[in-house]
Amino acid sequence: MSIRVESVSYTYMEDTPLSHTALHELSLTIPDGSFTAIAGETGAGKSTLMQIMGGLVTPTKGNVFVDDTALFGASGKERKPALAARLRVGMVFQYPEHQLFEETVYEDIRFGSKNQGLAEEEIDARVKDAMRLVGLDESYGARSPFALSGGEQRRAAIAGVLALAPRYLILDEPAAGLDPCGRESLLSLLTMLHRERGMTVILVSHSMEDILRVADHLVLLAAGQVIGTGAPQELFLNDALLERTSLRAPHILTLGKKLASAGYDTAGCTSVEEMAARILARKKNK
């Protein structure tokens, strides 16, 4: 089980003087059960790739397979499996609160499930479970989504996607515009969904620190192509790859390099606290 992108290309405004190819014969596999981050400089094709993987945009060439079912090009009897495959992928946009439109939080969260033709009991159970997951108690259900704080609106919008019970969750810069507390809360939520719910999470982020903290798999994009995949820490320590993406390694890894040159082993540490504990433990054992 996985999401597999095969030889996907996408050209905006094709066959016009303003045509621009955002993705070039791009192929990759999102491992099942992974927390995959996708990074690259602005214009690398990240958002276009996310929309194609979510079934929202049809590629100019190539296809996407969700659990071995093609999302695009289906006809006749193949359309039903393709639609079912699309429903296994949930998409959260950069500013998910812009997806809110109903009069109450409850109605907003239930909207997608209602359109799936589910029984009311199932819809109600999904809505309540989604609200619990994102930290909104049932009292929020009767409130207007537009009366919530920015962070609460974002949680309500994410709950609406979770109520669809997706197997894969795609998020395009979901922490954009959040204060440090809101960012921390969101990352903790995504980590919980991955670890406790077994959800495959695909995250686009410009924060290399966030990626290092939460992801176990990283895809680097440059000019609409994949230039590297693997463990985040390994790729972030590859200066040649980072130079091609115009990205900088997380500060904690830069510090780790300096400590290593001074004789301190901090390999695998992803926070200052971990490094300090490692160094103190070493000193105590001397």
Rosetta blueprint (number, residue, H / E / L):
1 M L
2 S E
3 I E
4 R E
5 V E
6 E E
7 S E
8 V E
9 S E
10 Y E
11 T E
12 Y E
13 M L
14 E L
15 D L
16 T L
17 P L
18 L L
19 S L
20 H E
21 T E
22 A E
23 L E
24 H E
25 E E
26 L E
27 S E
28 L E
29 T E
30 I E
31 P E
32 D L
33 G L
34 S L
35 F E
36 T E
37 A E
38 I E
39 A E
40 G L
41 E L
42 T L
43 G L
44 A L
45 G L
46 K H
47 S H
48 T H
49 L H
50 M H
51 Q H
52 I H
53 M H
54 G L
55 G L
56 L L
57 V L
58 T L
59 P L
60 T L
61 K E
62 G E
63 N E
64 V E
65 F E
66 V E
67 D L
68 D L
69 T E
70 A E
71 L L
72 F L
73 G L
74 A L
75 S L
76 G H
77 K H
78 E H
79 R H
80 K H
81 P H
82 A H
83 L H
84 A H
85 A H
86 R H
87 L H
88 R L
89 V E
90 G E
91 M E
92 V E
93 F L
94 Q L
95 Y L
96 P H
97 E H
98 H H
99 Q H
100 L L
101 F L
102 E L
103 E L
104 T L
105 V H
106 Y H
107 E H
108 D H
109 I H
110 R H
111 F H
112 G H
113 S H
114 K H
115 N L
116 Q L
117 G L
118 L L
119 A L
120 E H
121 E H
122 E H
123 I H
124 D H
125 A H
126 R H
127 V H
128 K H
129 D H
130 A H
131 M H
132 R H
133 L H
134 V H
135 G L
136 L L
137 D L
138 E H
139 S H
140 Y H
141 G H
142 A H
143 R L
144 S L
145 P H
146 F H
147 A H
148 L L
149 S L
150 G H
151 G H
152 E H
153 Q H
154 R H
155 R H
156 A H
157 A H
158 I H
159 A H
160 G H
161 V H
162 L H
163 A L
164 L L
165 A L
166 P L
167 R L
168 Y E
169 L E
170 I E
171 L E
172 D E
173 E L
174 P L
175 A L
176 A L
177 G L
178 L L
179 D L
180 P H
181 C H
182 G H
183 R H
184 E H
185 S H
186 L H
187 L H
188 S H
189 L H
190 L H
191 T H
192 M H
193 L H
194 H H
195 R H
196 E H
197 R H
198 G L
199 M L
200 T E
201 V E
202 I E
203 L E
204 V E
205 S L
206 H L
207 S L
208 M H
209 E H
210 D H
211 I H
212 L H
213 R H
214 V H
215 A L
216 D L
217 H E
218 L E
219 V E
220 L E
221 L E
222 A E
223 A L
224 G L
225 Q E
226 V E
227 I E
228 G E
229 T E
230 G E
231 A L
232 P H
233 Q H
234 E H
235 L H
236 F H
237 L L
238 N L
239 D H
240 A H
241 L H
242 L H
243 E H
244 R H
245 T H
246 S L
247 L L
248 R L
249 A L
250 P L
251 H H
252 I H
253 L H
254 T H
255 L H
256 G H
257 K H
258 K H
259 L H
260 A H
261 S H
262 A L
263 G L
264 Y L
265 D L
266 T L
267 A L
268 G L
269 C L
270 T L
271 S L
272 V H
273 E H
274 E H
275 M H
276 A H
277 A H
278 R H
279 I H
280 L H
281 A H
282 R H
283 K H
284 K H
285 N H
286 K L
